[in-house]
Amino acid sequence: MILAYIDQDRGKINEASFEALTLARRLAEQTNAPLHAVVIGKAEAGLTARLGAFGVSALHHAQHEQLNEYAPAAYAQCLVEILDAQKPDAALAAGTERGNEIMAHVAAKTNLPMAANCIAAQAGAAYTVTRLRFAGSLYEEAKLDGATKLLTVAPATLSARAAATAQTVTVNTFTPQLAQADLRARVSARVETASDKIALGEARVVVGGGRGVGSAEGFKELEELAALLGGAVGCSRVATGMGWRPHADQIGQTGNRIQPELYI
């Protein structure tokens, strides 16, 4: 069996999960194994139909009163329990901040090897994986061996593609056994920022600026252009360092990964 972790926040699925699910299905086809998925906490309406379209035959749904907010070690414990019970050949997640963090916890709890930011994988006694290194400037080919191979998939490197034939999804609900240590780090409160702007990581058009813009006021012209094009404004680390733009607008290794069709 191949297992894919579906990342969600309060019922909203991170679309990068379907990119990871696409690679997971390829591995399932290579090994002639069923494809399962796991989701933690409140599930998005219509999720089973979406997963079925990607070839998932079973969904493991972890529910617990302590899982309403993100807690990395607790989320990892949910996956560990599935690994113990189902013995998958591989477990994959999107290489988002959460996906990488959760899978790192799983690796630490189980003493299993993990390969992060993969863009391709070939099944075998040991998997051959290709992954991004040094902010995407280098491709590394490596061997990944273990009872269960743990992988995360670099976001925006694979197209999410549905399966040729949809599956009927069986849902297995379970309650994980959580210890207090699993809840030491968790989201305790949220301060939401009201905004109708397009998220930078999802924008089809990005207008970027850096030191040459000259000031915070100078970004108003970029905002106007982005609004006309239906896009978003991004910036360099220098611009955030000078206080001209918030860190949420920063593009690059220490900021946002973007995948626009037009980048100005």
N, C-alpha and C positions, 0 to 999 in steps of 0.2 A: 504494500500500500504506500502511496505517496500522499503526504499531508501538507496542506497549505493553510497558513494563518491569515485570516481576514481581519485586517485592522479597521476598527471603527471607533468613533467617539460619540457617545450619547445617541446611538442609532444611525449615525451618518458614516457610510463606508468611505474609506480612503481609496480612491480609484486606482492608486498604484498597486493595490492588492490584486487587481485583475491582471496586471502585467506579470506579477509573481505567479498567479494562478495559471497563466498561459505557459510559462516555463515548467511549472509542476505537471501540467497535463502532458507536455512533451516527454517528460521523464516517465510518466505513467504509461504512455504509449510505447516507449522504448523497452520497458520492463514488463509489459503486459499486466500491469497492476491496476487496481482500482484507485480512483482519485477521491480523497476525502478532504474536508475543510473543517476549520474550527473557528468559531466566533465567540467572543467573551462579552457578557453583559447584554444590554438591550440590543436587539437585532433590528435592522432596517426592514420596513415593510416590503414584501416582495423579494426578500433576499434569496429564498430557496429557488425561486424561478430563475433569478440571475445566475446563481451558482450552477444550476442544472444546465443552463445554456453553455456553460464553460466546461461541462463534462464531469461535474462533481456528482457522485452517487450517494454520499453520506455527509451530513453536517453534524459535528459535535458542538453542542451549544452549552457553554459553561454559564451557570447562573448562581449568583451568591449575593447577599445583601451588601457585602463589602466590595463588590465589583462594579458598582454604579459609577465610580470614578477611577481613573487610571492609577494603577499601582504596579510598577514593572515586575517586582519579584512575585507578586500574587498572580499576575497574568502568566508569567513564566511557569508557575506551579501548575496552572491549568494545562499547559502544553506538556509538562513533564508527566502528568497523570495519564494523558492520552498516549504518550510515547511508551510508558510502562505497560499500558493495557493493550495497545494495538500493534506495537513493534513496527512502525513504518520504516521503509527503506531510506526515506529522506523526508525532511520537514523544511518547508520554505516559507519565507515572509518577504514582504516588500522591504527594501533597504531604506526605509524612512527612519527618522529619529527613533520612533517607537519600535519599529520592526527590528532595527539593529540592537536596540537596548534589550528588548525582550528575548531575542535569540541568544544574546550574550549571556543573559541570566540562565537560560536553558542549558547552554554549554557548560556554565560553571556548576550548575546543580547536578548535571549528569556526567560530567567529565568527558563529553563528546566533542569532536573537532567541529569547527564552524568556519565557513568561508563567507566573507561579507562582500557586498557590491558585485555580485556575479552578473554576467551578461549572457552566458551560455553554459550548458552542462551536458555532459555525455555520460550516461549510466554505464556501470560496469562493476566489477568486484571493488574497485576504487573508482570514484567518479573523477572525470577530468573536467575541471571548471576553468572558465576564462573570467577574470574579474578585473575591475578598474582599480588602478593604484595611482597615488600621487595626483589627486584631484582630476583623474581621467586622462592624464598625460601618458599613461603607460598601461598596456594590457599585460596581465600576468596569467600564464597557464599553470595550473597546479593540480596535484592529485589530492583528493579528499576521501579519506577512508574512515570507517567506523560503523558500529552496529546501525546507527541512524546518522545520515549525513545532514548536517545543518547548514542551510544556505540562506542568504538574503540576496534579493535581486535589485540591482541598481535602478532607481526610478528613471523613467523617461529614456530607457535604452531598448525596451521591447514594446511592440504594439500589442495591446490587449486584444486577443482574437478568440471568438467563441468557437466551440467545438462543432464539427460537421454534424454531429447528432446530439441532441439534448438528452439529458438524463433525468429520471425521476429521483428526487432527493429524499432520502430517509433521514429524519432528524432524531438525534440521540441527545437528550438533555441530561446534564449531570451537575452535581454540586461538588466543587473541589474542596479538598481538606486543607484549609489555610491556617498557617500558624501566625502568631503575632509578628514574628520576624518578617513575614511576607508583606506586612502592611506598614513597615517603618517608613518607607518612602511612598507617598501617594499624593494625589491632588486633593488639597484640603479646601481650596476656594478658587474662584475664578473672577477676574476683572475683565469683563468684555468691553471691547471697543466697538461702538456703533459705526458701521461703515457700509456704504453701498458700492464700494470700489471692487473692481475685479481683483481676485487674488493673484499675486505676482506669479506664483508657480503654475497657475492655470491659464494665464493670459496668452492669447494668440498673437497679440501685438505688445511689444515692450519698448518703451522709450527710456533710454538710459542716460545718466549724466554723472559727471565726476567733478574733479577740481575745477575744470574749465567753466563750469556753470557760474562760479564766482560767489554765490551766496544762496541762502535759503530762498530769497525772493526770486532768484534766477530760475528756480524750478517751476515757477508758476507757468512759464511758457511751455515747459515740457508737459505739465499737467493738462494744459489746454490742448496740445497736440494729441496726447494720449486719449483725452475725452473724445476728440473728433474721430479718432481711429478705432474707438471702442477697446482701448488697451489699458495698460498699467504703466506706472513710472517706477523704474528701478534706479539704483545708484551704486557707486563704488564705495569701498571701505573708507576712503578719504572723506567722502561726503557725510557719512555717518559719524566719523571721528570728529568732524568739525561741527557736528550738531545741526547740519542743514536738513537731514532726513533721519527718520527713525531706523533702527537696525532692521526692522521688518521689511524695509525696502532694499536692503543690501543684496547684491548679486555676487555669487562667487563661492569659493571654497568655505568661507566662514559665514556665508549668507544663504541665499536661496538658489536652488537649482532651477533654471528656467528652460522652457522648451517652446519658444514662440515660433510662429511662421514668419514673422517679420520683427527684426530687432534693429532699432535705430539708435 
